[in-house]
């Protein structure tokens, strides 16, 4: 595995790249409050067919907690810089939640760089300005512990939390370790980001994945997105918000089937 660094607008991003050098590229974008470890269930299976890239979004994990607030345009251009440092002219892009919003931005604003899109547990507009402003205030007043319980409850179903407590604890620890400024900075992206008027321009073949028990981005929001993106397909999984973890095998199989159909097209 290669570990790369790229500095974008004064922020150092840490990038991991693995898989066959001559394979099509797949870029993975994680959700708010997590890190590249969100993609652990898919990391090795995806490498059998793709050159896989993942990185910690600014303000998360090993990437710098640059002063916020951030914008969706900034996160989208970070992703393009990551593709550049990895030498990838074109890529499939797979994102969950905040990562899914960034993936939509790429599909709409950098179509020449995108082959296929997978957007999971996301929407063209997530939540309201009031919800995200409240979340930002909560972490600035009380640190990440102020949102930990509610976040974990949204991420996983009660059933999964009961049968996989170690995994759930790992994600709680991941969230608690997130720098407040980075988390709040990305909350601002969700507060202000609204792609409802532009996702209709996405031309890349798109798969929209939803979770049946996802209270953060219910299946109805995913269906609305699917209808807005020309020709988009849908896949609903028996999961809450982090469907790639809770239903990792079904998620991996569904994404690989979708991406494999386009893997030789470029």
C-alpha positions in Angstrom: 0.0 0.0 0.0 1.2 3.5 -0.8 0.6 6.3 1.7 0.7 9.8 0.0 0.2 13.3 1.2 -1.2 16.3 -0.7 -1.5 19.8 0.6 -4.7 21.6 -0.6 -5.4 25.2 0.4 -3.0 24.8 3.3 -4.5 21.6 4.5 -2.5 18.3 4.4 -4.6 15.3 3.4 -3.4 11.7 4.0 -4.1 9.3 1.1 -3.9 5.5 0.9 -3.7 3.7 -2.5 -3.6 0.0 -3.1 -4.5 -2.6 -5.7 -3.2 -3.3 -9.2 -1.6 -0.3 -10.8 -3.1 -1.0 -14.2 -6.6 -1.5 -12.9 -9.5 1.0 -13.1 -9.5 3.4 -10.2 -12.1 3.5 -7.4 -12.1 6.5 -5.0 -13.8 6.0 -1.6 -15.2 9.0 0.4 -16.1 8.5 4.0 -18.9 10.0 6.2 -19.0 12.8 8.7 -17.2 11.9 12.0 -15.5 8.7 10.6 -12.2 8.1 8.8 -10.8 5.9 6.1 -11.5 3.0 8.4 -15.2 3.3 7.5 -14.1 1.4 4.3 -12.4 -1.5 6.0 -15.0 -4.0 4.9 -14.6 -3.1 1.3 -10.8 -2.3 1.2 -9.5 -5.7 0.3 -12.5 -7.0 -1.8 -12.4 -3.9 -4.0 -8.7 -4.3 -4.6 -9.3 -7.6 -6.5 -10.7 -5.5 -9.4 -9.7 -1.9 -8.8 -6.9 0.4 -7.9 -8.5 1.7 -4.7 -7.9 5.2 -3.2 -9.2 6.4 0.2 -8.3 9.4 2.3 -9.3 11.2 5.5 -11.4 14.2 4.6 -10.0 17.5 5.9 -10.4 17.8 9.7 -10.8 14.1 10.2 -8.4 11.2 11.0 -4.8 11.9 10.0 -5.7 14.9 7.7 -5.2 18.3 9.2 -8.0 20.0 11.1 -7.7 23.1 9.0 -9.8 26.1 10.2 -13.4 25.9 9.1 -16.0 26.3 8.0 -15.6 24.3 4.9 -17.7 24.3 1.7 -18.9 21.5 -0.6 -16.8 23.1 -3.4 -13.7 22.8 -1.2 -14.3 19.2 -0.4 -14.9 18.4 -4.1 -11.7 20.1 -5.1 -9.9 18.2 -2.3 -11.1 15.0 -3.9 -9.8 16.1 -7.3 -6.4 16.9 -5.8 -6.4 13.4 -4.3 -7.0 11.9 -7.7 -4.2 14.1 -9.1 -1.6 13.0 -6.5 -2.5 9.4 -7.1 -2.1 9.8 -10.8 -5.7 9.0 -11.6 -7.2 10.8 -14.6 -10.6 9.1 -14.1 -12.2 7.1 -11.4 -15.3 5.4 -10.1 -16.4 7.2 -7.0 -18.2 5.7 -4.0 -19.3 7.8 -1.1 -21.3 7.4 2.1 -23.4 10.3 3.5 -21.1 13.4 3.4 -18.9 11.4 1.0 -22.0 10.7 -1.1 -22.7 14.4 -1.3 -19.1 15.1 -2.4 -19.5 12.3 -5.0 -22.6 14.0 -6.4 -20.6 17.3 -6.6 -17.9 15.5 -8.6 -20.5 14.0 -10.9 -22.0 17.4 -11.6 -18.9 19.6 -11.7 -16.1 17.3 -12.9 -17.8 14.9 -15.3 -14.6 14.2 -17.3 -13.0 12.7 -14.1 -15.8 10.4 -13.2 -16.7 7.0 -14.7 -19.4 5.6 -12.4 -20.9 6.9 -9.1 -22.1 5.1 -6.1 -23.8 7.4 -3.5 -25.0 5.7 -0.3 -27.1 6.9 2.6 -27.1 10.4 1.2 -29.3 13.0 -0.6 -28.9 16.1 -2.8 -29.8 18.0 0.4 -29.2 16.5 3.8 -31.1 17.9 6.8 -31.7 21.6 7.4 -29.6 24.7 8.2 -31.0 24.7 11.7 -30.1 21.0 12.4 -26.5 21.5 11.4 -26.1 24.8 13.1 -27.3 23.1 16.3 -24.9 20.2 15.8 -22.0 22.7 15.3 -22.9 24.5 18.5 -23.2 21.3 20.5 -19.7 20.1 19.7 -18.2 23.5 20.2 -19.8 23.7 23.7 -19.4 20.1 24.8 -16.9 18.4 22.5 -17.5 15.3 20.5 -19.0 13.5 23.5 -22.0 15.8 23.1 -23.1 14.0 19.9 -21.6 10.5 20.3 -24.7 8.7 21.6 -27.1 10.1 19.1 -24.7 9.6 16.2 -24.1 5.9 17.0 -27.8 5.4 17.3 -28.3 6.8 13.8 -25.4 4.9 12.3 -26.5 1.4 13.3 -29.8 -0.4 14.1 -30.5 -1.6 17.6 -30.0 -5.2 16.3 -26.6 -4.5 15.0 -25.5 -2.7 18.1 -26.5 -5.8 20.1 -24.7 -8.3 18.0 -21.6 -6.3 17.0 -20.7 -4.3 20.1 -17.0 -4.2 19.4 -17.5 -2.7 15.9 -19.9 -0.1 17.4 -17.4 0.8 20.1 -14.7 1.2 17.4 -16.9 3.7 15.6 -17.7 5.5 18.8 -14.0 5.9 19.5 -13.4 7.1 15.9 -16.1 9.8 16.4 -14.7 10.8 19.8 -11.3 11.2 18.3 -12.5 13.5 15.5 -11.2 17.1 16.0 -14.1 19.5 16.9 -13.0 22.0 14.3 -12.9 19.4 11.6 -16.3 18.0 12.5 -17.9 21.4 12.8 -16.3 22.5 9.5 -17.9 19.6 7.7 -21.2 20.2 9.4 -21.0 23.6 7.7 -20.7 21.7 4.4 -23.9 19.9 5.1 -25.6 23.0 6.4 -25.0 24.9 3.2 -24.7 22.2 0.6 -27.6 21.8 -1.8 -27.3 20.0 -5.1 -31.0 19.6 -5.9 -30.8 21.9 -8.9 -27.6 20.3 -10.4 -27.8 16.6 -9.9 -30.0 16.3 -13.0 -26.9 17.2 -15.0 -25.0 14.1 -13.8 -24.3 11.8 -16.8 -22.2 9.1 -15.1 -24.1 5.9 -14.5 -25.2 6.1 -10.9 -26.2 3.7 -8.1 -28.1 5.1 -5.1 -27.9 2.9 -2.0 -30.3 3.4 0.9 -30.8 1.8 4.3 -34.3 0.6 5.3 -33.8 1.9 8.8 -31.8 5.0 8.1 -33.3 7.8 10.0 -30.7 10.3 8.9 -31.3 9.9 5.2 -34.5 7.8 4.8 -35.1 5.7 1.7 -37.5 8.4 0.5 -34.6 10.8 0.2 -32.6 8.3 -1.7 -35.5 7.6 -4.0 -35.8 11.4 -4.7 -32.2 11.5 -5.6 -32.5 8.5 -7.8 -35.3 10.1 -9.7 -33.3 13.3 -10.2 -30.2 11.6 -11.7 -30.9 10.4 -15.2 -30.9 6.6 -15.4 -29.8 6.1 -11.8 -30.3 2.7 -10.3 -31.3 2.0 -6.7 -30.4 -0.6 -4.0 -32.0 -0.8 -0.6 -30.3 -2.6 2.2 -31.5 -3.8 5.6 -29.4 -1.3 7.5 -29.3 2.1 9.2 -27.0 4.9 8.1 -23.6 3.2 7.7 -25.0 0.5 5.4 -21.5 -0.5 4.1 -20.6 -1.7 7.6 -23.9 -3.1 8.8 -24.6 -4.9 5.6 -21.0 -5.1 4.4 -21.4 -8.3 2.2 -24.5 -7.1 0.4 -23.1 -3.6 0.0 -19.8 -4.9 -1.4 -21.5 -7.3 -3.8 -24.0 -4.7 -5.0 -21.3 -2.1 -5.6 -18.9 -4.5 -7.3 -21.6 -5.8 -9.6 -22.5 -2.2 -10.6 -18.9 -1.0 -11.1 -17.8 -4.2 -12.8 -20.2 -3.6 -15.6 -18.3 -0.4 -16.4 -14.8 -1.4 -15.5 -13.7 -2.1 -19.0 -15.4 0.9 -20.6 -12.4 3.2 -20.1 
